[in-house]
């Protein structure tokens, strides 16, 4: 039995002192913050998701444990990307994914839970966070209608 199979989302929340993330969803804890940058750990479960949002600066995602995470990235000019954050490199998953600043992003786990992290430089600021509006996203990104409906 692996360590991951022994962990439950409730135990991860307890061990890492995670709190619900307002507006966006999931549970999180900030693990680093200074003038240069910031980092968080973030837990997703099947009954929750990271709601579509955008930030001014780039955000780097890291996969730590659990199931892969599908990210939906919506860029300028209607571009849609769906990278998978995970450890199965042969299947096309990647342990890190960079979301460019100004891109809409949302994500969901593909399994029982996913523990990921993000790093930002300059640091994350709540005033740089914008939550997506479902109807506006569907109109701007018709190719990602299902994603926008599922992640808002």
Order of alpha helices (4+ residues) and beta strands (2+ residues): alpha-alpha-beta-beta-beta-beta-beta-beta-beta-beta-beta-beta-beta-beta-alpha-alpha
